C-alpha cells in the first residue's frame, strides 16, 4: 500500500505549465518515485505501483486511459529495472553516492527511463491510447515543448530518485534517517567549519530569495534566471566541501522550489518559450555537474581517508603502528609511554611461523583492552615489541597492575601453552615529541633490563643519560667494526698449542685497533658484533686472512695448522660450509690444516643446525674443537649428542688444578669422557711448569698457555719466532 500513499505526494511535487496551449512539465516526480520503489522492493514493488496508478487515474481519465497508463509505467519500469538488474546483479539497491553503480544508474535509471517514457508515450498517442490534449508531447514531437519535457524527465530521475529513495527508506525504517544524516555529516571535509557552512547557506538563501521575489517594473537582472546561473559555482563549492548526500538533497529541494515558482524569475515575452527551454537546460546541466562533482570529490575524500587510515594501521597485525604512536603522542599534552618486549617471541615465530607472532600480539591487545581508558591504545612496533600509550602521568600503581595483568596472560598455539618472558619500561613524555625513535631505543634498553629484574623499569628513575651513553657506545663500536671490516682494521695473533707427542698448531686470535691505535680486546667488540649481525662477516674475514697466510707462506711453513674460532651465528648459518669450501679452493689449502673452535655454551642453542654444520666440516676433512668445555649449561648432555674431534678444557679448571681437589676431579672426569668419545684434549691456561707436568700425568694431548707460548703477530710465524 506504500505506493498508493505516496503517489499523491509525488504528484504534488510535480510541476506543470502550458506553453502555446501544450502542457509541459518542469519537474515530474512520478517516474523517480516508482524507480525508488523498485530499488527498495525490486520486482515486488510492481503490484503496488500498478494499484496506485489505477487508484488515482481511473477516476480522472476513465478505465481505458487508466489501464493504458498502468501499462505505460509497467513497461518503462520493466525495461529500466530489468536492464539495471542484469548489469548490476549485486548490491544494486545500495544508497546513492557509490561510484561503482553510478554509470549503470545514470544509463538505466535516468537516461533509459526518460527515453523509454517518451517513446512509449508517443507510441501510445499514435495508437490512440491517450488523448492528445493531455499528452506531454502535443500533436507533434518536433517542438520546444518536447525538449523541455524530456529535459524535465532527465532532471527528475537524476535528482528525484535519491530524494524519493531517502523518503521511502525512512518511511519503511525511521532509523534510516539517523544513519543517513550520520553518513551525511561524515562526508563533510574534515576542515569544514561552522563559519564556512553558514557563509555557504547565506549565499544560497540570498540567491534563492532573489529568484523568488515577484517580478515588478523595479526588478533587475538579478531577479531573473540569470541569478539561477550564479547558483552553479556556489553549489560546486558545496559539492567539494560538504559531500554527496548533503549537496544532492539540498539541490533537489532547491529545484523543487525554483521549478514551482518559475513564473517569478521568467518574465513573459516573445521569447518566453526559449527562456523556458534555457532554464530547463540549466536544470539538467547543473544537476549533472553538481551530481558528478559531489560524487567524485566525496569518493576522493573517502579514498584519501582510507589511505590515511591505512598509513596508521599495520596491514598484517591490524594494529596502530609507529606513525600512529607519534601522532597520538603529539596529540596529547602528556602521556605515559610503555614499551613491552617479549624476547622469546622472535625465536618462536621463526620455529612456528609469522602467524604465531601476529596472533600473539592481537590476543595480547585484546587481553589488555579491558584495562585501558578512553583514548589509550596499544601499538605494534618491531617483531618482539609492543608500545602502550596511557593518558597523563600514570601512577606507578597502575603500571604495576598492567604488569600483573600481562604476566597473567597465557598464550596457546596448536594446543601448546606458552608463557613468554616480558620486559616493561615506561617514561612520562610531553608533547611535542620530536625524537620518538631515540626515546623508543632508550625504552628498549630499559626493557631488556626489565627482563632480568622481573619488574617494570622507569626510564626517568634509571636516568636517560646513562641509557643514551650505553646506546651511543654500542653504536660507536658498531661503526668501528664496520670500518675495520671495510679497511682491514683487524689484525691477527697466533698462540701455539703444543702436543705432548711433539706436534704443534696455532690458535688464531683476533684483535682490533681503535681510532687512537689502541688495541681493543674481543670481549669488548664481539658482543656488539653479534648484536648487530656482524659476527659472521668477522669470522669470514679471519678465515680468509688465515688461509691467505697459509697460501703465501707455503714454502716456509709447509705443514702449518691453524685453529679458528667461530661465533654462534656462523655455526648456525646454513651457507657457512659453502663459504669454507670456496675459500679452500681459492687459496689451495688442505682441509686438515684447519681446526674450527666452537664455544659450547653459545653455539649449541640451535643444536640441529650446529650439528649439521660441524658434521659437514668434519666430512670435508677439517677438525672440530669444543672450546671452554665445562662452563656452559648442560655440557655433558649436549656433548652426548655432538660429534667433535677435540675438547678444550676451560682454563678456570686448569689454573686451580694443583690447589683444588674438586677441580682436579672435574678435569679427570672430563678426560675419561673424552676418551670414551675418542676425542683429543687441550688444556687451556697452562701458565706454570708445575701445571704443565700435572697435565702430562692426566694424559691430556695438547697444552696452551703462557708456559707454552705467548700470542704473537701472525707474521712472526713466517720469521721463525
MARTISE-362632 format. One record per residue (C-alpha): residue in three letters; x, y, z. Coordinates in pm, whole numbers, plus 50000, padded with zeros to 5 digits. Each point is the difference from the previous one (the first is absolute). Example, Ala and Ser with C-alpha at 12.3 -4.5 7.8 and 13.67 -1.06 7.14 Angstrom:
Ala512304955050780 Ser501375034449934 
END
This chain:
Unk500005000050000 Unk503025023250026 Unk499875010749630 Unk496335008950040 Unk500795022350299 Unk502975018749850 Unk498605003449648 Unk498155032650088 Unk503185013950154 Unk501994993149681 Unk497205014949792 Unk499995031150219 Unk503765005149954 Unk499654998249621 Unk499875033749821 Unk497835005549691 Unk499365030349780 Unk498825007549649 Unk501995012549708 Unk498005011049692 Unk497104978850118 Unk502124968750049 Unk500464986150345 Unk503664998450103 Unk501664987550317 Unk502935015950182 Unk500374973550267 Unk498314965949986 Unk500414980150320 Unk497884969149920 Unk502634980049799 Unk502635007650265 Unk497674988450276 Unk499254967749818 Unk503674992949928 Unk500835006250366 Unk497364974350097 Unk501594975449758 Unk503435006050156 Unk498664992150346 Unk497504972149930 Unk501214988449657 Unk497334981549797 Unk497764997350304 Unk499235037249961 Unk498194995749667 Unk496574989550138 Unk499925029950233 Unk501075023749721 Unk497304987049765 Unk497425002850278 Unk501015036050074 Unk499715009849631 Unk496574984349965 Unk498835014750330 Unk500885035549896 Unk499464999349620 Unk496794980449964 Unk497825027250159 Unk501735027449795 Unk500434984449655 Unk497724970449987 Unk500744963349977 Unk501595000349654 Unk502575027450072 Unk500484986850353 Unk500994965249882 Unk502075015349717 Unk501915020950257 Unk500604969550216 Unk501314980849696 Unk502165029949905 Unk501725002350337 Unk500234962350030 Unk501884996649671 Unk502315028950083 Unk500884985550343 Unk500474965049858 Unk502445012149734 Unk502015022950230 Unk500074978750313 Unk500544968149802 Unk503015014449820 Unk501415014750320 Unk499584967150191 Unk501654981049717 Unk503125021749988 Unk500185006250377 Unk498914966650150 Unk501545006150344 Unk499485028950240 Unk497795017849750 Unk497825014950273 Unk502705016750213 Unk499775036650087 Unk501075026449750 Unk503525013549980 Unk501724967349908 Unk502025005849683 Unk499944963249907 Unk496265002549925 Unk499985035749866 Unk500524992149633 Unk497334972649998 Unk497535021750191 Unk500615029749774 Unk499334979049694 Unk497164977250107 Unk498195019850269 Unk500445035149855 Unk500614999749626 Unk498114967949916 Unk497075007950230 Unk499495034649844 Unk500484987249647 Unk497784969650047 Unk497315021550160 Unk499935023549698 Unk500134973049738 Unk497264979950164 Unk497915031350049 Unk500425010349639 Unk499124965049883 Unk496915000250219 Unk498905033249844 Unk500534986849648 Unk497814969950079 Unk497365021550166 Unk500504987450352 Unk500315035550138 Unk498145031549910 Unk502415024149832 Unk498845029850204 Unk501234983950322 Unk503284987349857 Unk503415012850090 Unk500985001849634 Unk497145017149822 Unk498984990749652 Unk503594999049871 Unk503284993050181 Unk502025025849804 Unk499405029050237 Unk501785017850283 Unk497454985150237 Unk501394965349919 Unk503505011050093 Unk498795015550324 Unk498034969050094 Unk502874976649922 Unk502465021350198 Unk497555001750290 Unk499764962250010 Unk503804996750000 Unk500335025150283 Unk497184983950198 Unk501514965349977 Unk503505012450078 Unk499145020950306 Unk496624986050103 Unk501124963750014 Unk502445004750296 Unk497495023050169 Unk497134975049972 Unk502324971850101 Unk500765018250327 Unk496335007350069 Unk498854964249933 Unk502844984450200 Unk499165023250290 Unk496304991349984 Unk500904963349998 Unk502655002350275 Unk500025033450188 Unk503474992550139 Unk501345003149646 Unk499705037850035 Unk502494999950286 Unk502404978649800 Unk499525022149696 Unk500805032250185 Unk502924983450175 Unk501524989949665 Unk499195034449864 Unk502015016050280 Unk502854975449951 Unk500335010849635 Unk500795035850097 Unk503585011149949 Unk501904996350330 Unk500975036849992 Unk496455012749951 Unk499055026050261 Unk496645013750107 Unk501035033849860 Unk500564985149655 Unk496704981150012 Unk498175031150117 Unk501555021049724 Unk498994974049742 Unk496414999550127 Unk499925038049992 Unk501025000049632 Unk497394973549913 Unk497185017750184 Unk500965033449846 Unk499904986249646 Unk496794981150073 Unk498315030950141 Unk500965019949692 Unk498434973349781 Unk496784998450201 Unk499365037450012 Unk496945008749785 Unk500865016649672 Unk499205037249991 Unk501015030049796 Unk502815005950252 Unk501434964849958 Unk503594996749877 Unk501884973049818 Unk500704984050339 Unk496294992350032 Unk500034979349681 Unk501334966149902 Unk503455016249978 Unk500224996350377 Unk499294963049963 Unk503284996349807 Unk501845015050298 Unk498884970450207 Unk502284976249811 Unk503355012050147 Unk498455001750346 Unk498684964549969 Unk503344987849861 Unk501625015450306 Unk497564980650217 Unk500554968049802 Unk503735001750058 Unk499745007950370 Unk496824984350137 Unk499684966849822 Unk497614982249769 Unk497054992550231 Unk499755035450133 Unk500355018749672 Unk497684977549796 Unk497285002750265 Unk500305037750018 Unk500135003249622 Unk496884978949955 Unk498085021350248 Unk501185031549823 Unk498954986149663 Unk496554992350134 Unk499715035750128 Unk501315018249694 Unk498014977849762 Unk496775006550192 Unk500585037749994 Unk501475002649651 Unk497595028049908 Unk501755023350247 Unk503325000849813 Unk498864992449642 Unk498485032449867 Unk497294994549734 Unk500895011849654 Unk500544990549641 Unk502864976350084 Unk498264984250299 Unk500204965049850 Unk503745004149938 Unk500545012550356 Unk498034970250126 Unk502154975949795 Unk503215017450116 Unk498954997850365 Unk499084963449957 Unk503434993949844 Unk501635017150298 Unk498064976950230 Unk501404970249814 Unk503595011449947 Unk500365013650352 Unk498554968350149 Unk502424977549810 Unk502975022350087 Unk499135002350369 Unk499174963050023 Unk503264988549840 Unk502175025750177 Unk498524990750339 Unk500464962949936 Unk503575003149871 Unk501215022650281 Unk498244979050264 Unk501534968649856 Unk503475015849991 Unk499645012050357 Unk498874965450112 Unk502944984049817 Unk502355025050159 Unk498604991850344 Unk500454962849933 Unk503595005349891 Unk500625022150299 Unk498454974250229 Unk502094972549840 Unk503145020850056 Unk499394998250375 Unk499074963050013 Unk502364971049951 Unk498474980049713 Unk501084966150140 Unk499405003150375 Unk497085024449955 Unk501225021650287 Unk501085036750015 Unk503605003949890 Unk502955022550086 Unk498625029049796 Unk496744998250195 Unk501964999950325 Unk501875031549900 Unk496715016749902 Unk498344991050328 Unk502975010750211 Unk499955034149837 Unk496215001550022 Unk500014999150382 Unk501675024550235 Unk501484972150210 Unk500134962149968 Unk501524970450176 Unk501804979049740 Unk500614963550082 Unk502074975649795 Unk499254962850021 Unk502714976449877 Unk499584962549963 Unk503524986949923 Unk498864964349931 Unk497395010249745 Unk502495002849713 Unk501334964850059 Unk496494985550021 Unk498925017649680 Unk503034985849817 Unk499074964950109 Unk496205002049973 Unk499555026949736 Unk499075036649986 Unk496344992450072 Unk500944991450358 Unk501495034750051 Unk496975016849843 Unk497544980150208 Unk501975005750319 Unk499985037849957 Unk496325000849911 Unk499044978750301 Unk502235021050227 Unk498255031649878 Unk496614984350071 Unk501204988450342 Unk501045035250101 Unk497095018549840 Unk497864996450311 Unk502515019350211 Unk500475028949757 Unk498205033050038 Unk498425019849719 Unk502615011849750 Unk502694975750119 Unk501374976249741 Unk502384971349940 Unk502385003649701 Unk501894975049788 Unk503755006549974 Unk502694975149902 Unk499824962350000 Unk500124995550379 Unk498805034050127 Unk496745017750078 Unk499525035850115 Unk497285012250235 Unk498945036350033 Unk498205009050322 Unk498255032650075 Unk501795025750215 Unk502594992850264 Unk498894965250097 Unk500704989350356 Unk502474972550071 Unk497214978750147 Unk498294998549661 Unk503234989849830 Unk500354971950251 Unk496384989749942 Unk500634998649624 Unk503164979850066 Unk498014975350207 Unk497344997849728 Unk502624993549732 Unk501704972850205 Unk496674982450047 Unk499594997549622 Unk500194964549865 Unk500524993349632 Unk499224966949834 Unk501134989149655 Unk499024966849846 Unk499044987650344 Unk503365009950151 Unk499895026050281 Unk502655027250004 Unk500835024950272 Unk502475024449852 Unk502365021650199 Unk499195037049985 Unk502035031250056 Unk498125032250079 Unk501465035049998 Unk498145032950028 Unk500555037249992 Unk497865031450020 Unk500235021549687 Unk498665034349912 Unk498945012349656 Unk501535007649760 Unk502044968149969 Unk502555006449728 Unk502324970550060 Unk497694970750069 Unk502404975549830 Unk502765008850248 Unk497524997950285 Unk498884965349893 Unk503634989149974 Unk500625010850359 Unk496834982850115 Unk501114968649815 Unk503244999450197 Unk498055004150321 Unk497614972249891 Unk502984976549960 Unk501015009250354 Unk496444993450115 Unk500144964549862 Unk502804992450247 Unk498595019050298 Unk496474986349957 Unk498145032850060 Unk499275031849800 Unk502875024749970 Unk499595037749986 Unk502165018149750 Unk499805032150202 Unk500924982950326 Unk502894981049842 Unk501235030249811 Unk499805006049630 Unk503585012449979 Unk501374966650112 Unk497894981849742 Unk500955024349726 Unk503644995350085 Unk499684962249981 Unk498165001849668 Unk502495025149859 Unk502874977650108 Unk498484970649814 Unk499395020649689 Unk503565013450007 Unk501394965050034 Unk497814988249714 Unk501385027849780 Unk503564990450097 Unk499294963849913 Unk498615009549661 Unk503015022249931 Unk502334971950106 Unk498294975949760 Unk500145024849714 Unk503615011350056 Unk501684969850163 Unk499985015350344 Unk500414966050165 Unk503244981450052 Unk500744964050093 Unk502104983850268 Unk501104963850020 Unk500474980450325 Unk501604965549988 Unk498194968850115 Unk502664974350078 Unk499414962849979 Unk501594975450242 Unk501134979649700 Unk501875029549849 Unk497465012649748 Unk498895036450028 Unk497345021949846 Unk498965036050068 Unk496765016550107 Unk499135031749807 Unk499035028450234 Unk498215031349876 Unk500745035450113 Unk498885034349880 Unk501575034550009 Unk497895030350083 Unk500355035149857 Unk502875007550239 Unk501904968449911 Unk499174983150330 Unk499374962549998 Unk496364990050064 Unk499464965550153 Unk497374976249853 Unk497925001350319 Unk499315036749923 Unk498914997549638 Unk498784964449937 Unk496745004050203 Unk499235031549802 Unk500854982249675 Unk497604972050091 Unk497235024750092 Unk500295019049671 Unk500444969049782 Unk503675005249909 Unk501524969550169 Unk499634977749692 Unk501795025549783 Unk502815002250257 Unk500354961950006 Unk500324999249621 Unk502575027950014 Unk502104980450253 Unk499654967849803 Unk500975016149671 Unk503035017950150 Unk501164967550161 Unk499744980649674 Unk501735028149812 Unk502894997850249 Unk500274962349949 Unk500015004849622 Unk502595028050008 Unk502404981150231 Unk499574965349861 Unk503764994949954 Unk501075013350341 Unk497164983050190 Unk499064969549794 Unk497974981750268 Unk498645027950215 Unk496564995850155 Unk497755027450136 Unk497154998950243 Unk497325025849922 Unk497235010150241 Unk496435001049871 Unk497185020850144 Unk496484985950046 Unk498605017949695 Unk502564983449772 Unk499404965150137 Unk496255004449961 Unk500235014949649 Unk499164973649734 Unk502295014949731 Unk503095000950220 Unk501204966149873 Unk499775012549640 Unk502085030550092 Unk502694977650152 Unk500114978349688 Unk500305030949782 Unk502935013950201 Unk501804966550012 Unk499844998049623 Unk501065036249947 Unk503124998150220 Unk500784963249931 Unk499984991250370 Unk499494964550125 Unk497064994250232 Unk502174982150261 Unk501865032850054 Unk496925015750166 Unk498544994450344 Unk496725017750078 Unk499365008750363 Unk496455004850119 Unk498975011350346 Unk497684974150151 Unk498035024250212 Unk498775021449709 Unk500284983549663 Unk497864970350091 Unk496785019250061 Unk498844987049662 Unk501254964550039 Unk498694986649669 Unk501585026549777 Unk503245000150201 Unk500264962349968 Unk499435001549624 Unk502635027149955 Unk502654982750214 Unk499334966249839 Unk500435015349654 Unk503315015750104 Unk501224966650134 Unk498924982749681 Unk502145024849804 Unk503054990550209 Unk500065028850246 Unk500134993650373 Unk497565013550254 Unk500895010550352 Unk497685007950292 Unk501375031350167 Unk499665008750371 Unk498444966450084 Unk498424999150346 Unk498825036050018 Unk496774996049802 Unk496714986650126 Unk499204962849960 Unk503484993949852 Unk500004962250041 Unk496484996249862 Unk500875020749696 Unk503284982449944 Unk498164966949990 Unk498225010949681 Unk502955018349844 Unk502864985949796 Unk503295018950038 Unk503684991449959 Unk501565021550272 Unk498835011850342 Unk501615030950155 Unk499705000350380 Unk499215034750131 Unk502905017650171 Unk498025006650317 Unk500424962950087 Unk503664998249893 Unk501225029850205 Unk498954984550332 Unk500864964749905 Unk502774996950263 Unk498155017150287 Unk496414987949953 Unk499184963350023 Unk496535007449859 Unk501455015849686 Unk502384970749968 Unk497114975450016 Unk498055020449743 Unk502955000049759 Unk500524962850055 Unk496314992949924 Unk500225021049684 Unk503024979649891 Unk498124967550050 Unk497025013449805 Unk502295010949714 Unk501644966049980 Unk496554983949985 Unk499125022849708 Unk503464994549843 Unk500745037150015 Unk503345017350050 Unk500405024350291 Unk501495034950021 Unk500695016650334 Unk499695037749999 Unk501775025150229 Unk503104978950061 Unk502085027450165 Unk502564981550217 Unk502294970149962 Unk498294982750295 Unk496645001549826 Unk501674988649682 Unk501314969050172 Unk496614992450158 Unk498395002549660 Unk502414974249863 Unk499124975950280 Unk496285003349926 Unk500674989049642 Unk498805032149834 Unk501145002049637 Unk500625037549950 Unk500815030150218 Unk499505036949945 Unk501075029050218 Unk502775024050083 Unk502204971250114 Unk499754986549647 Unk500155032549807 Unk498545035050000 Unk497855013349715 Unk502125016249727 Unk499105018149677 Unk499174975449726 Unk502845012949783 Unk502494989550269 Unk499394963449916 Unk501485005049656 Unk503095015050160 Unk500494969450222 Unk499285017950329 
END
